[in-house]
Amino acid sequence: MNAFQRIAIIVGYEWRRAIAKKKFLVLLILALALQVGLFALFYYFFTNPPPGFTVIGPSLEEVKAMMWLVGVLGPQGLFIPLIAIVVAGGSMSEEYEHGTADILLSKPITKIEYMTGKFLGGLSLLGFVIALTTTLGATLAYGLFGPQEYIQFVPVIYLVLVYSNILFFSMAFMFSEVFRRTTLSILAAVGILVASLFIGGILSMMYSMTQEQLYLEVSKWLPNWSVSNLPSFVASELITAPESPFVSVQGGNIQLAAAIIAVYTMASILIAALKLVKSDVTKRTS
Amino acid sequence: MNALTSQPVITVSSLTKYYGDFKALDSVSFAVGKGWVYGYLGPNGAGKTTTIRTMLGLLKPDQGEIQITSINPAKDPVQALQSLGYAPELPTLQTFFTGEQLLDFTGKMFGLATQAKKEKIKQLLDLVGLEEWGDKKIGKYSKGMVQRLSLALALVNDPVVLIMDEPTIGMDPEATAHFRNLFTTLSKQGKTIFISSHLLDEVQRICTHVGMINRGRMVFDGPITQVLETFTQQWVIEAELKKVTKPMISALKRLDYVQDVKSEENKLRIELKEKKDLRGEISSEIFKHNGVLLSLNLHQITLEDAFLRALKGGQ
């Protein structure tokens, strides 16, 4: 058996482990339910507009034709990063907490193969979740609002969404290995996500008030900036229609956003690998 | 087999391990030959589990080296652990699997072919008495059942070396006896078995060799017959009679091979100078003095006695 086969076995194991977790299933169902709820609201609003309601800029029909973007990018705001954190935050630590790391690592597999399998297993599961929300979003948009424009870009946007979410996924994965406590690693990653949103908001406000470019530049290096914006940047590149209502993101720098995600991800993976290789496998902690 | 006659299957050389400032293992060395059942004994906290986890590459030694089938598991875990089965102490298994699924997963990790794996799973579930429980989630198993499944998992790859940390802890007496027989059978098949245990009676029954560790230091390593010999100070014959008389005691004391005789009511404790079964000679002497024997036992040292003496010496 070669290294790829051993990694593939751990990938399959990781899927089973994550799917067995209730909090993962609850978050997934919640994300899908919210998506359906959001579309139901939009549908009601568009079919029963309040008296005197008018859309500024594009026409209502143009908005309806681009609703797939709402469905695809909508869950990216909070739910997908949260699911990424929940999947990765327990990936390594739960094995230490339950004492199953001993069982797995006393089998013919290297620590790096084990970690790679765990990482890819969680990431592919996250990819599946994003595929579900993306498909549901696009289907709901088509079903409720009729034919969609530029929908051929859904696969590209999907891949960008997966790439964007690697950042919080790998950060939570790193905490999972470094702390070896699931609650602590999830809290740390969620803390960074929330702090990043909060600080980003303040910096954006400061920029609006002072027009000082530095605030904007600093905010770009917060982890949340690239994760939230890269899909929109790519969408605005692909969808060239000037009347497009959802992709008018200003100052979009795809290369910078992609590079920031890569830097955070590589650093997280490196720290996790060093910790795993250099330290003992801890005994059961719960 | 009383000594290494071939290349050892397990070699532990000058193994030292610290937990912070605490020295958990202090230059521990031993070797285990093919087909041996090696009992690794020590009180709680002596370093038994630390030794085992270091042998498996789960802990990094601060000094020393380990070789399993001539391969260092820390350097090449894939090769070293391929022929090894491990059953941890009080295992916690993945509760989201059924017993069959976990055996299947473990078989995959060892690269077992699908058909061979199916047959092996059935055979192993039968062997550990879980044939009715294979399709049930492990979360529903009792502690004893988890322990049995853990032993089945250790046998999935038909290992050359079987390492077990307190394998029968938490099992009922019937299961303990069953597994004792199983270990003996496996040993006869040529497998090398390394058992960490504090159940001395069990170790004495099944082990061919013994290593004793106390406070991180090896205090004995050798064949089980040698451990008893080494720590036996003297042999004692205990006799129970209908009546003990003073002339009888004096006559026994005069015998060349008797060190001392102590009496208490109708019982005699005859301490011998030689490590020899002299019950025939003692009973003849008692009969000469019209003694009526109710019982006559040669009290040999048990592994527990030897263990306690070894620990005392080691301290």
Interface residues (C-beta under 8 A of the other chain):
Chain A: M1 Q5 R6 I9 Y13 R16 R17 A20 H98 G99 T100 D102 I103 L105 S106 K107 P108 I109 T110 K111 S279 D280 V281 K283 R284
Chain B: R53 L56 G57 L58 L59 K60 P77 V78 Q79 A80 L81 Q82 L84 Y86 P88 P91 T92 L93 Q94 F96 F97 F105 T106 K108 M109 F110 G111 L153
